[in-house]
Amino acid sequence: MPQVNNFLCKLVIASLVACVSHALAHNGVVAHARPAVGIVVDGDLSDWPADALSYPIRTHQLGAAPVDTDDFDGHFQVAWDAATGSLWVAVDLVDDETILEGATATSLADMRRFFGMMGWRSSDEVETPDLADGCAILIDMGHEDGDSRTVRFGLDGRDSRTVITSSERDGQQWRDAQVAATFPPGRRVYEWQINLQAAFLREADHPPNLLAAGTVLGFDVTVADRDTGSTLSGDDLSWLSWGPGVGKVWGSRTSRRGDLVLIEADLAMGHLAGLTRWNNASTQTPPSGVSIRTQTGLARWTISTDSLGAFHVDVPAGDYVLTVEDVRLGLDRAETHTTVVADSTTSVVVLDAPLFSLSVLRGEASDSIVRRPLPPGRQRGVSWVGSRAIGRAHLTPLQPLHVDWIVQTPFGWQRDIHAPALQAPRGAAGLWGESDRGILVTTRLSQEVGIATLLKPHIWTGRGTWRGELAMTSEADWVTWFDQYETFILHYARLAQAAGIEALCIGTELSATLVREDQWRRIIALIRSVYSGNLTYAANWDRFEQVPFWDALDFVGVQAYFPLAEEPTHDIDQLVRGWQPWLERLAAVSEQSGRRVLFTEIGYRSHVNAVVEPWLWPRQVEGGNGTAGQKVQAAAYEAFFRAAWDLPWVAGAYWWKWFPNHERAGGDDDAGFTPQNKPAQQVIGQWYLRTHLVESQEAETQENKRAGYGQ
C-alpha cells in the first residue's frame, strides 16, 4: 500500500456534508455474478466458467468458531443467465467431519430449538438437537424497495430440503430451485440453480422483473457444521455465512443482506486503494472503516480499515461515493467522490470530522476529570427503546410532552447467572440503537433539541433467569466476574465522557452483588476517574434499602415497580394511598444518604392487573387489556404524579418505555408498557408541562435576582 505522500490523486475530494440515509437492507458485502450457460446441477463444478469470481464464507454467526480452516472453511461462486432467469451458486466447503444424519440445521423450527437451548429465545429447557450439516441460500429480490421478501432455500444432510420465507404465506413448500451435493473426503460441495423469475420470490402484488446487467438483489450463503461430541453449550456447532447479520440464519425479514450484482461478462474491474483520515487533528486513532457505494446507490461495500486507516477493494470500473464509517460519526457525513479506472489502481483519501475524540484507554485513568454539577429541577424522562437507525424526526413527539431526559439502554449478555461469563454485544448481533454508534447518534440528536441522556447499561441473562439473581459460587468467580463487569461498565463510562452524556447508571437490578461493597466502591472510583457526569445505580424496587454505597453516588436510583394494590383498581385515591408506605421508606433512604431519589425506571402495562404486579411482562398475563387496561394505566400514572412528583427529594422519573416510531407505537390494542397513543401519554404531558412552567419561572426569577432586578 503506497503512503499518503505517494498518492496520485485522480480526483478532487468533495467534502460537502450531506445527511446520508443508512440503507438497512445492506450488510456491507458485495458479490458480482458473470453470465454463464450450460451449467449442469450435479455437484461437479468442472463446468463452471474460469472467470467466475470467488467469495469467502467465513463470518462466524452462531455456535463455536471453527478451530482452523481445516476444521471448517469455504467459498462460493455465482453466475447468471438472462435467457432462463437462472442464478447458479457453487458452494465449496472444507469440513474435517461431515455429518449427514440428523435434524435440519437450516430449518426455522430447529433454529428456534437451538436458540431455546442456548437461552436466547425462550426459557424452556430442550435437548441438544442432533443437527446435520447443511447449506442455505438466501434471496431477496426486492432488497430495499417495498417488496423486500426473503426466501431461504436449505439443504441439510443428504437430501432434506426446506424453504423459509419472511412472509407468512407459501410456508415450507420447496419450489423454483434445484440443488445437488457431493461429499468427497474432507469436503462438501453444493451446487444450486434458482429461478429468479419465479413469482414465489416476490410479494403477490409485484410481478417478476426481467433480469439484466446491473440488477442488484439481496443475497447470502449460510453453512452449518456439526462435529461429533456436540454439547449443550454448542461447542461443536458452527454457523458461518458470507456477510454479517445473525438474523439470516433463520430467514428474518429484518436482517440485512449482501448485495449480489449481475454484471456483463466483459465488465472491467479496477482496484480502489485509500486512506481514511479525520480532519480533526486531536483525534489520534483513524476511522475504523469506510463505506463505498455506486453512484446509483444500488450496491454498497463496508470495508474495515487497518491500524493506519488504510483500505483496498476490487470493484467494477465506474463512479463511486465514499464515506467514513466509525462510531464517532453522526448522521451527517462528508462525501468523497471518485472514479475507478479499469485495470488500474485508483487512490483516494476520505476525510470527515468526528463527533468526539477518543477518551483514555483502560488502565489510563485521568486525574483531570472535573465533576459536573448536579442538574437542577426534576428529570422529565422516558426510557428510549434503541432499535433501528433514527433521525431527528423520531424525537419530535417528545417535545410537546416537555420531556428533557431519555434513558438509553445498551445490553451485555450473560447466559449462566452463576458463572463469570459476561459478554458485551457482538457486532451485528445487537440493535443499532444499543450499539456504540447508535448511542452516540441518538445522544447528539437529543442534545440538539435540549434532551439529556442517562446511559443505563443492562445485563441480559438466559434461560428464564433474571439479573437480580446473578451470583457466583466461589470467591475466585466473584473476582473474575467483577473484572469482567469493570471492563463492561468502564467502556460505557468512557463512551459517555467522550459523547458528553450527562448521567450514567453504574448497574441495574444486580441485587445479589450488593453484598460485595468493596468491589462496587472500587468500580465507582474507576468510573469517577474517567467520567465527569452524574452517577446512580438502579436498585430493584425491593432492594433500594440494601445498597451500601449510595453515598458514593449522586442519586438514589430505583426501579419503581412497587405494588400499589392487592386487587385491580383504577381508583386514583386508592393508588395514591398505596404509594405512601413506599414513599416513607424512600424518604428515609434519601435522608440517610443525603441523595435525592431518581426513579430510573417506572411503568405500568395497559392491563387491569398492572397496579398489583407492575413488574410482569405483557406475555406473562392474559386478558385484562383494552379500554379497562388503559384506564388502569392512566390512573397509575396520575397516582404517581399526585403522590410523589412534587416531593422535594424526588429528582425525576423515566417511564418505561418509548418507541422511536411513535405513530405505530401503543394505541388501543396494545397491552404493553408504553404510554404512547394512550390516555397515559396525556397524563405525562400535563404533569411535565406543569413542571416545565414552574421550573422555567423559578429559573427566570433566579436570573433576575443575579442581574439585580426586583431589588
Secondary structure as GFF3:
##gff-version 3
##sequence-region A 1 711
A	DSSP	three_ten_helix	4	6	.	.	.	ID=ss1
A	DSSP	beta_strand	17	19	.	.	.	ID=ss2
A	DSSP	beta_strand	26	35	.	.	.	ID=ss3
A	DSSP	three_ten_helix	45	47	.	.	.	ID=ss4
A	DSSP	beta_strand	54	56	.	.	.	ID=ss5
A	DSSP	beta_strand	59	63	.	.	.	ID=ss6
A	DSSP	beta_strand	72	81	.	.	.	ID=ss7
A	DSSP	beta_strand	86	95	.	.	.	ID=ss8
A	DSSP	alpha_helix	108	118	.	.	.	ID=ss9
A	DSSP	beta_strand	134	140	.	.	.	ID=ss10
A	DSSP	beta_strand	150	156	.	.	.	ID=ss11
A	DSSP	beta_strand	160	165	.	.	.	ID=ss12
A	DSSP	beta_strand	177	182	.	.	.	ID=ss13
A	DSSP	beta_strand	187	195	.	.	.	ID=ss14
A	DSSP	three_ten_helix	199	201	.	.	.	ID=ss15
A	DSSP	beta_strand	216	226	.	.	.	ID=ss16
A	DSSP	beta_strand	237	241	.	.	.	ID=ss17
A	DSSP	three_ten_helix	246	250	.	.	.	ID=ss18
A	DSSP	beta_strand	257	262	.	.	.	ID=ss19
A	DSSP	beta_strand	269	278	.	.	.	ID=ss20
A	DSSP	beta_strand	289	294	.	.	.	ID=ss21
A	DSSP	beta_strand	300	304	.	.	.	ID=ss22
A	DSSP	beta_strand	310	316	.	.	.	ID=ss23
A	DSSP	beta_strand	318	325	.	.	.	ID=ss24
A	DSSP	beta_strand	332	334	.	.	.	ID=ss25
A	DSSP	beta_strand	336	340	.	.	.	ID=ss26
A	DSSP	beta_strand	345	352	.	.	.	ID=ss27
A	DSSP	beta_strand	379	384	.	.	.	ID=ss28
A	DSSP	three_ten_helix	392	401	.	.	.	ID=ss29
A	DSSP	beta_strand	405	408	.	.	.	ID=ss30
A	DSSP	beta_strand	411	414	.	.	.	ID=ss31
A	DSSP	three_ten_helix	427	429	.	.	.	ID=ss32
A	DSSP	three_ten_helix	432	434	.	.	.	ID=ss33
A	DSSP	alpha_helix	436	448	.	.	.	ID=ss34
A	DSSP	beta_strand	452	455	.	.	.	ID=ss35
A	DSSP	beta_strand	458	461	.	.	.	ID=ss36
A	DSSP	three_ten_helix	467	469	.	.	.	ID=ss37
A	DSSP	alpha_helix	475	499	.	.	.	ID=ss38
A	DSSP	beta_strand	503	508	.	.	.	ID=ss39
A	DSSP	three_ten_helix	511	513	.	.	.	ID=ss40
A	DSSP	alpha_helix	517	530	.	.	.	ID=ss41
A	DSSP	beta_strand	534	540	.	.	.	ID=ss42
A	DSSP	three_ten_helix	544	546	.	.	.	ID=ss43
A	DSSP	three_ten_helix	550	552	.	.	.	ID=ss44
A	DSSP	beta_strand	555	559	.	.	.	ID=ss45
A	DSSP	alpha_helix	572	593	.	.	.	ID=ss46
A	DSSP	beta_strand	597	602	.	.	.	ID=ss47
A	DSSP	three_ten_helix	618	620	.	.	.	ID=ss48
A	DSSP	alpha_helix	626	640	.	.	.	ID=ss49
A	DSSP	pi_helix	641	645	.	.	.	ID=ss50
A	DSSP	beta_strand	650	658	.	.	.	ID=ss51
A	DSSP	three_ten_helix	662	664	.	.	.	ID=ss52
A	DSSP	alpha_helix	679	707	.	.	.	ID=ss53
###
